[in-house]
Amino acid sequence: MLIYILRRIVYSVPVLVVASFLVFWGVRTTYDPTAKYRASKDGARIVAQKRKELGLDRPVFTQWWTWFNRFLHGNLGVSDRTNDHVWKMLTRAMWPSLQLMFWGSVFALALAIGVGVYSAVKQYSIGDYAFTGISYVGIAMPTFLFGLLAIALLVTLPVTQFHLSEPIFFSVGLHSQGQSGLNLDYLRHLALPVLTLTVQSVAVWSRFQRASMLDVLNADYVRTARAKGVPQRTVIFRHAFRNALIPLVTVVALDSAFLIGGLVITEQIFSISGMGRLFLEALQFGDVPVLLAWFLVVAVFVIVFNLIADMLYGVLDPRIRVR
Amino acid sequence: MTISPPAQPPTPPTSAPTIADAELALVPGAEPVARSNWQLFRRRFLRHKLAVVAILILLVLIVACFGAGWLAPYPKNQTNLLITPGGPSAKHWFGTNPLGQDMLTQVMYGGQISLKIGLAVAFISTMVGVFVGALAGYYGGWIDQGLSRFTDLFLIVPELAILGVAIQRLGRTDNAFIIVLAGLGWMYIARVVRGQVLSVKEKEFIEAARAAGASSRRIIVRHILPNCIGPIMVNATLAIAAAVIAESTLTYLGLGLQPPDTSWGILLNQAESAVTSTSTFYLVLFPGLMLILTVLAVNFLGDGLRDAFDPRSEH
């Protein structure tokens, strides 16, 4: 197992390096940090001088190599926008995002597995049809639109209808002023962003879980278990459920990059200063150092997430352990 | 002890029923009639009620949006500051926005751009994806290696982030959207086609074609691709949905199209503050509804096509 993990890590290094070069090339050539000098008097000379200072006159590959080298030594540079250290900005932004990702994953998995197993066991029941209908709408619903509708229907509407002094769920930030920690206030802030972040994932994952559960329920060994008189509950949870989880793990791992995309949207709508908002601000300002570091950190995160998923296979299916 | 009923359906017979069998079973006592593939396809598709409704909805949306020049009640972007902006009424079915623009008109013109992006992206990415995927699957080798490695790269970075940067680079226009979205979308279709081609090319009839002296090109175009048409069409419809969602999301975030262009994303971006008041909620509701309706219809269309292209489908 350890060798397998090590091999996976070694394999992902070239992918990461090439990806970082492509991102560097894309981002570097999109923004021109000297554009602001061009309009000034004697612009051409200042631009040329600045380009030399920043190393922009050298080939992109050399520029990337310099940057990558610094990155490996832990020097992520300084933001063009805030003059703050990029590493500090990233770590600050990571905490709210990790909270959202964590609660989002827990919530989405629990709901998707629950709905999927229920729909499979009670196939073609009213509940199954209802969940199918809801998940079709969930899949068709863009994340940002769900966020807007959630604010309109769950925050604004109750306040105006019932003349509340404050809404049941909050739509700004993760804590009220002066509040912190795990308390009711936190949950009231967390509810809508987590729901928005995960609505598409829940819809897709529950369909997936339903399909794989149906597959397993029709397998020969489940029929054998039933034939020898194992109670329904044991058949479902001991024999079928664990095996039906394996395909879902793959989908969840592959979706981790998608979830981060959702984070960008969710944090923007609910004004949470996490990684997603950091990305948007950097993109709008043309903050190249932050953008570059952001892409690399996210890529590493996705690779780690995939690795964890691979290790979960081993836990779920003993046959995969011998590799 | 409870005895659970044998809920499993009997395992399907090892030899799949032929198309003629399935057709005969549907019309008991009928004479066997030779039907073309197209007739069979149409029969199976029309049996999928939701897909038929979906295609009607899509047609209405396409006619309404691309015919907005003739059908829209007011000229595009016409402001009327003299009227008080308000919700749906007889004169303004979808209400008016704070600039006094008729929302029905704006939604129709907005749909023009949103749908154009969706349809164009689906067309281009399908064409490129089928081409590359077929080559990669049939010949293998460096094309196959390159495709796999290349798509691996894009699995580790959120697509939304790549889109965001690429759009800033190419300019925030509808054509830039089409290029960028198609540039990312073809890879997905290529992978699907590659997988299909890999399995189809091992079938006996391909061997027979080769033994009969067919060239590789003829085998791919005449024998392999027609057998991959189902997954290709389904993924083309999914590409429409993905492109429409991507455009509206980026534009909503302020990274995409800008006025005086109009799209469903722009209308939703402009209506962002409307969610804090119940009286202006309609500004979000109508463009949002059109967006969901389009994606839902396209998804159902995909489902219908999947069943219709699969000769073994039962519903």
Interface residues (C-beta under 8 A of the other chain):
Chain A: V15 L16 V18 A19 L22 V23 G26 V27 T29 T30 Y31 Y136 V137 I139 A140 M141 P142 T143 F144 L145 L148 L149 I151 A152 T156 L157 T160 Q161 L217 N218 R223 R226 G229 P231 Q232 V235 L254 A257 F258 I260 G261 V264 I265 Q268 F279 L280 L283 Q284 G286 L291 W294 F295 V298 A299 V302 I303
Chain B: M1 T2 I3 S4 P6 A7 Q8 P9 R149 D152 L153 L155 I156 V157 P158 E159 L160 A161 I162 G164 V165 A166 Q168 R169 A241 I245 S248 T249 Y252 L253 G254 L255 L268 A271 E272 A274 V275 T276 S277 T278 F281 V284 G288 L291 I292 V295 L296 N299 F300
